[in-house]
């Protein structure tokens, strides 16, 4: 009961922490530190867990993407009449022979390293391109042009980005302007989905050796999805289009993106948890070291404080800042990364100032002496 009373009083009282903090058990210090870090991470947990793969197509700047996906399903992935067959088998995206992007007469082509041609299709509203879709096969390389599929994907994305040059003149450095479109690129193991605003552009320059230089490229909302968590119902993309209820087509795509994004979401959750937790522990260690250093100044009246004692004081002082940081992050999401640092820093300043003055330890004795007088 005394421990609980100490923790509750220590939420706002530096005096309680200074007088009783160093007397507490080490196991309580570790427990409070873990609790403080966990509380400060809650907003990040909630934010990541509430992010779905389908969020990239709900942006108001990209209102034509849903229409393009529906049209892609209707024109190319429509049941037995499908021109393209994309199926997920054993966690891999496969294409049926004779039903590939290169088999479509209207498909366009780009050339990358090794003179390899990549076929892709344009999808849009009323002959206005909105989205570019393709399947990138890493196994078709006759020569070891790329070390991995990611290198190949970068070249494909860059080639698509500069495939629609505008009539604007070159700038003083020789850069041209190209219109950019939302891009959906499937591979055997994963897919990239990059959604650009309707007015997205990039500036590009073809170097003498054939390589591309890009600058002032529009930013995209994007996601990477894998197929391991895609449910059986959504593993055959040719079943997405529903002729009786076309609106359900988009719901199938959204579900597909959400399920494909799930492993990436959990990976992001783990990575962000490790990063934020490590930073918060580092903040606590730095603040404890600050108390140790301040206690060694000649003006300090509290005597020298060891690192272990300072760590106890700072740890118990973090409980309130972690709660405040959590509330602030929910109100202002952009403060997630610095809220804990800011509030712990403020409290460390006040606590160390009071501690090094030596007021807390002497205050009761001084009061008694004043009463006797």
C-alpha positions as CSV (number, residue, x, y, z in Angstrom):
1,X,0.0,0.0,0.0
2,X,2.9,2.3,0.8
3,X,4.4,1.6,-2.6
4,X,1.2,2.5,-4.4
5,X,0.8,5.7,-2.3
6,X,4.4,6.6,-3.2
7,X,3.8,6.1,-6.9
8,X,0.6,8.2,-6.9
9,X,2.1,11.0,-4.9
10,X,5.2,10.9,-7.0
11,X,3.2,11.6,-10.2
12,X,3.4,15.3,-9.5
13,X,5.6,15.7,-6.4
14,X,9.3,16.0,-6.9
15,X,9.7,16.2,-3.1
16,X,8.3,12.7,-2.7
17,X,10.5,11.3,-5.3
18,X,13.6,12.9,-3.9
19,X,12.9,11.8,-0.3
20,X,11.7,8.3,-1.0
21,X,12.8,7.4,-4.5
22,X,16.2,6.0,-3.7
23,X,14.8,3.9,-0.9
24,X,12.6,1.8,-3.3
25,X,13.5,-1.7,-4.5
26,X,15.3,-2.2,-7.8
27,X,12.5,-4.5,-9.1
28,X,10.0,-1.6,-8.6
29,X,12.4,0.7,-10.6
30,X,12.5,-1.7,-13.5
31,X,8.8,-2.2,-13.4
32,X,8.0,1.5,-13.4
33,X,10.5,2.1,-16.3
34,X,8.8,-0.6,-18.4
35,X,5.4,0.7,-17.6
36,X,6.4,4.3,-18.5
37,X,7.9,3.2,-21.8
38,X,4.8,1.0,-22.6
39,X,2.4,3.9,-21.9
40,X,4.4,6.3,-24.1
41,X,4.3,3.7,-26.9
42,X,0.5,3.3,-26.9
43,X,-0.3,6.0,-29.4
44,X,2.2,4.5,-31.9
45,X,0.7,1.1,-31.4
46,X,-2.8,2.5,-32.0
47,X,-1.7,4.5,-35.1
48,X,0.1,1.6,-36.7
49,X,-2.6,-1.0,-36.0
50,X,-5.3,1.3,-37.4
51,X,-3.4,1.8,-40.6
52,X,-4.7,-0.5,-43.4
53,X,-3.3,-1.2,-46.8
54,X,-6.5,0.1,-48.5
55,X,-5.9,3.6,-46.9
56,X,-3.7,4.5,-49.9
57,X,-6.7,4.6,-52.2
58,X,-9.0,6.7,-50.0
59,X,-7.1,9.9,-50.5
60,X,-9.3,12.7,-52.0
61,X,-6.4,13.5,-54.4
62,X,-6.6,10.1,-56.0
63,X,-10.4,9.7,-56.6
64,X,-9.9,7.9,-59.9
65,X,-7.9,5.0,-58.5
66,X,-10.9,3.1,-57.4
67,X,-12.5,3.4,-60.8
68,X,-9.3,2.2,-62.4
69,X,-9.1,-0.9,-60.3
70,X,-12.7,-1.7,-61.1
71,X,-12.0,-1.2,-64.8
72,X,-8.9,-3.4,-64.5
73,X,-11.0,-6.2,-63.1
74,X,-13.7,-5.8,-65.7
75,X,-11.5,-5.5,-68.8
76,X,-8.6,-7.8,-67.9
77,X,-9.5,-10.1,-64.9
78,X,-13.1,-10.9,-65.7
79,X,-13.7,-14.6,-64.9
80,X,-13.3,-17.2,-67.7
81,X,-12.9,-14.4,-70.2
82,X,-9.9,-12.9,-68.4
83,X,-7.0,-11.6,-70.6
84,X,-4.7,-11.8,-67.6
85,X,-4.8,-14.5,-64.9
86,X,-3.2,-13.7,-61.6
87,X,-3.4,-16.4,-58.9
88,X,-1.8,-16.8,-55.5
89,X,-0.5,-20.4,-54.9
90,X,1.6,-21.3,-51.9
91,X,2.2,-17.7,-51.1
92,X,3.4,-16.8,-54.6
93,X,1.7,-14.8,-57.3
94,X,1.6,-16.8,-60.5
95,X,0.6,-15.9,-64.1
96,X,-1.1,-18.4,-66.4
97,X,0.8,-19.0,-69.6
98,X,-0.8,-17.2,-72.5
99,X,-2.6,-14.9,-70.1
100,X,0.2,-12.4,-69.3
101,X,0.7,-8.7,-69.8
102,X,3.0,-9.4,-72.8
103,X,0.1,-11.3,-74.5
104,X,-2.2,-8.2,-74.6
105,X,-2.1,-6.4,-78.0
106,X,-2.7,-3.0,-76.5
107,X,0.0,-3.3,-73.8
108,X,2.8,-0.8,-73.9
109,X,6.5,-1.6,-73.4
110,X,9.5,-0.1,-71.6
111,X,13.1,-1.3,-71.9
112,X,15.4,-1.8,-68.9
113,X,18.9,-3.2,-68.4
114,X,19.9,-6.1,-70.6
115,X,17.5,-4.9,-73.3
116,X,14.7,-6.6,-71.4
117,X,11.2,-5.4,-72.3
118,X,8.5,-5.0,-69.7
119,X,4.9,-5.0,-70.8
120,X,2.4,-2.9,-68.9
121,X,-1.2,-1.6,-69.4
122,X,-2.8,1.8,-69.0
123,X,-6.0,2.1,-67.1
124,X,-8.1,5.3,-66.8
125,X,-11.4,7.1,-67.1
126,X,-12.5,8.0,-70.7
127,X,-9.2,7.3,-72.3
128,X,-7.4,9.4,-69.7
129,X,-4.6,7.4,-68.1
130,X,-4.7,7.1,-64.3
131,X,-2.9,3.9,-63.4
132,X,-0.1,1.7,-64.8
133,X,-0.1,-2.0,-64.0
134,X,2.4,-4.7,-64.7
135,X,3.9,-8.0,-63.5
136,X,7.7,-8.0,-63.0
137,X,9.2,-11.5,-63.4
138,X,12.7,-11.8,-61.9
139,X,13.3,-15.3,-63.4
140,X,13.2,-14.1,-67.0
141,X,16.7,-12.6,-66.8
142,X,19.1,-14.4,-69.2
143,X,22.0,-12.5,-67.8
144,X,22.7,-11.6,-64.2
145,X,21.7,-8.0,-64.8
146,X,20.2,-7.5,-61.4
147,X,21.2,-8.9,-58.1
148,X,17.7,-9.0,-56.7
149,X,14.1,-8.1,-57.6
150,X,14.3,-4.8,-55.7
151,X,17.0,-3.5,-58.0
152,X,14.9,-4.5,-61.0
153,X,11.8,-2.9,-59.5
154,X,13.6,0.5,-59.0
155,X,14.6,0.5,-62.7
156,X,11.1,-0.4,-63.8
157,X,9.6,2.4,-61.6
158,X,12.0,4.9,-63.0
159,X,11.4,3.9,-66.6
160,X,7.6,4.2,-66.1
161,X,8.1,7.6,-64.4
162,X,9.7,9.1,-67.4
163,X,7.6,7.4,-70.1
164,X,5.2,10.4,-70.4
165,X,7.3,13.5,-71.1
166,X,5.3,16.7,-71.4
167,X,5.8,19.5,-73.9
168,X,7.5,21.7,-71.3
169,X,11.0,22.8,-72.4
170,X,14.1,21.5,-70.8
171,X,15.5,23.5,-68.0
172,X,19.0,25.0,-67.9
173,X,20.5,21.7,-66.7
174,X,18.8,19.7,-69.5
175,X,16.1,18.1,-67.3
176,X,12.7,17.3,-68.9
177,X,9.3,17.0,-67.2
178,X,7.3,13.8,-67.3
179,X,3.8,13.1,-66.0
180,X,3.6,10.4,-63.3
181,X,0.8,8.0,-62.8
182,X,-0.2,5.7,-60.0
183,X,1.7,2.4,-60.4
184,X,0.7,-1.2,-59.3
185,X,3.5,-3.6,-59.9
186,X,3.1,-7.3,-59.0
187,X,6.0,-9.7,-58.5
188,X,6.1,-13.4,-57.5
189,X,6.6,-12.6,-53.8
190,X,5.2,-9.1,-53.2
191,X,3.7,-6.1,-54.9
192,X,4.3,-2.3,-54.9
193,X,1.4,0.1,-55.0
194,X,2.3,3.8,-55.4
195,X,-0.5,6.2,-55.6
196,X,0.3,9.7,-57.0
197,X,-1.8,12.9,-57.1
198,X,-3.4,13.7,-60.4
199,X,-0.9,16.5,-61.1
200,X,2.2,14.5,-60.1
201,X,5.4,15.0,-62.2
202,X,9.1,14.4,-62.2
203,X,12.1,16.0,-63.8
204,X,14.5,13.6,-65.5
205,X,17.7,13.5,-67.4
206,X,19.1,10.7,-69.5
207,X,22.9,10.4,-68.8
208,X,25.3,9.6,-71.6
209,X,25.7,6.0,-70.3
210,X,21.9,5.5,-70.5
211,X,21.2,5.8,-66.7
212,X,18.4,8.1,-65.5
213,X,18.6,11.0,-63.1
214,X,15.4,12.1,-61.4
215,X,14.8,15.2,-59.3
216,X,11.8,17.1,-58.0
217,X,9.7,14.0,-58.1
218,X,6.2,14.1,-56.6
219,X,5.8,12.1,-53.4
220,X,3.4,9.1,-53.4
221,X,1.2,7.3,-50.9
222,X,2.3,3.7,-51.1
223,X,2.3,0.3,-49.6
224,X,4.1,-3.0,-50.1
225,X,2.1,-6.2,-49.8
226,X,2.9,-9.9,-49.6
227,X,0.6,-12.8,-50.2
228,X,1.1,-15.0,-47.2
229,X,-1.9,-13.6,-45.3
230,X,-4.3,-13.3,-48.2
231,X,-7.3,-15.5,-47.6
232,X,-8.4,-18.2,-50.0
233,X,-11.3,-16.2,-51.3
234,X,-9.0,-13.4,-52.5
235,X,-6.2,-15.5,-54.0
236,X,-7.6,-15.5,-57.5
237,X,-7.9,-12.0,-58.8
238,X,-10.1,-13.1,-61.7
239,X,-12.9,-13.5,-59.3
240,X,-12.9,-9.9,-58.0
241,X,-15.3,-8.5,-60.6
242,X,-19.0,-9.1,-59.8
243,X,-21.2,-8.3,-62.8
244,X,-24.4,-8.3,-60.7
245,X,-23.0,-6.0,-58.0
246,X,-20.0,-4.1,-59.5
247,X,-19.6,-2.1,-56.3
248,X,-18.4,-5.2,-54.5
249,X,-15.4,-5.3,-56.8
250,X,-13.8,-2.4,-55.0
251,X,-14.5,-4.0,-51.6
252,X,-12.6,-7.1,-52.8
253,X,-9.6,-5.0,-53.8
254,X,-9.7,-3.2,-50.4
255,X,-9.8,-6.5,-48.5
256,X,-7.0,-7.8,-50.7
257,X,-4.8,-4.8,-49.9
258,X,-5.6,-5.0,-46.2
259,X,-4.7,-8.7,-46.0
260,X,-1.5,-8.3,-48.0
261,X,-0.4,-5.4,-45.9
262,X,-0.9,-7.3,-42.6
263,X,2.7,-8.7,-42.4
264,X,4.2,-5.3,-43.2
265,X,2.0,-3.7,-40.6
266,X,3.2,-6.1,-37.9
267,X,6.8,-5.7,-39.0
268,X,6.4,-1.9,-38.8
269,X,4.9,-2.3,-35.3
270,X,7.8,-4.3,-34.1
271,X,10.4,-2.0,-35.7
272,X,8.8,1.2,-34.4
273,X,8.4,-0.3,-30.9
274,X,12.1,-1.2,-30.8
275,X,13.1,2.3,-32.1
276,X,10.8,4.3,-29.8
277,X,11.6,2.1,-26.7
278,X,15.3,2.4,-27.3
279,X,15.1,6.2,-27.6
280,X,13.0,6.5,-24.5
281,X,15.5,4.3,-22.5
282,X,18.3,6.5,-23.8
283,X,16.5,9.6,-22.7
284,X,16.1,8.2,-19.2
285,X,19.8,7.3,-19.0
286,X,20.9,10.7,-20.2
287,X,18.6,12.4,-17.7
288,X,20.0,10.2,-14.9
289,X,23.6,11.1,-16.0
290,X,22.6,14.8,-16.0
291,X,21.5,14.5,-12.3
292,X,24.8,12.8,-11.5
293,X,26.8,15.6,-13.1
294,X,24.7,18.4,-11.5
295,X,25.2,16.8,-8.0
296,X,28.9,17.2,-8.4
297,X,28.9,21.0,-9.0
298,X,30.3,23.0,-6.1
299,X,27.0,24.8,-5.7
300,X,25.1,21.5,-5.2
301,X,24.0,21.1,-1.6
302,X,22.7,17.6,-1.8
303,X,26.0,15.7,-1.9
304,X,27.1,13.5,-4.7
305,X,24.4,11.3,-6.2
306,X,25.4,7.9,-7.7
307,X,24.2,6.8,-11.1
308,X,22.1,4.1,-9.6
309,X,20.3,6.5,-7.3
310,X,19.9,9.1,-10.0
311,X,18.4,6.4,-12.3
312,X,15.9,5.5,-9.6
313,X,14.9,9.1,-9.2
314,X,14.5,9.8,-13.0
315,X,12.7,6.5,-13.5
316,X,10.0,7.3,-10.9
317,X,9.8,10.8,-12.4
318,X,9.0,9.4,-15.9
319,X,5.6,8.0,-15.0
320,X,3.7,11.3,-15.2
321,X,5.6,12.5,-18.3
322,X,4.7,9.2,-20.1
323,X,1.0,9.8,-19.4
324,X,1.2,13.4,-20.6
325,X,3.1,12.3,-23.7
326,X,0.4,9.7,-24.4
327,X,-2.4,12.2,-24.2
328,X,-0.5,14.8,-26.3
329,X,0.2,12.2,-29.0
330,X,-3.5,11.3,-29.3
331,X,-4.4,15.0,-29.5
332,X,-1.4,15.9,-31.8
333,X,-0.2,12.7,-33.6
334,X,2.9,14.5,-35.0
335,X,4.2,14.8,-31.4
336,X,4.5,11.0,-31.0
337,X,8.2,10.9,-31.3
338,X,9.2,13.9,-29.1
339,X,6.4,14.1,-26.5
340,X,8.1,11.7,-24.0
341,X,11.5,13.4,-24.5
342,X,10.0,16.9,-24.0
343,X,8.0,16.1,-20.8
344,X,10.8,14.0,-19.2
345,X,13.2,16.8,-20.0
346,X,11.1,19.4,-18.3
347,X,10.6,17.3,-15.2
348,X,14.2,16.4,-15.0
349,X,15.1,20.1,-15.0
350,X,12.8,20.8,-12.1
351,X,13.7,17.7,-10.1
352,X,17.5,18.1,-10.5
353,X,17.2,21.8,-9.6
354,X,15.4,21.0,-6.3
355,X,17.7,18.1,-5.6
356,X,20.9,20.0,-6.0
357,X,19.7,22.9,-3.8
358,X,19.4,20.4,-0.9
359,X,16.1,22.0,0.1
360,X,14.1,18.8,0.3
361,X,16.3,16.9,2.8
362,X,16.7,19.9,5.1
363,X,13.2,21.3,4.8
364,X,11.5,19.3,7.7
365,X,14.4,20.0,10.1
366,X,14.3,23.7,9.2
367,X,10.6,23.9,9.9
368,X,11.0,22.2,13.3
369,X,13.7,24.6,14.3
370,X,11.6,27.6,13.2
371,X,8.7,26.4,15.4
372,X,10.9,26.1,18.5
373,X,12.2,29.6,18.0
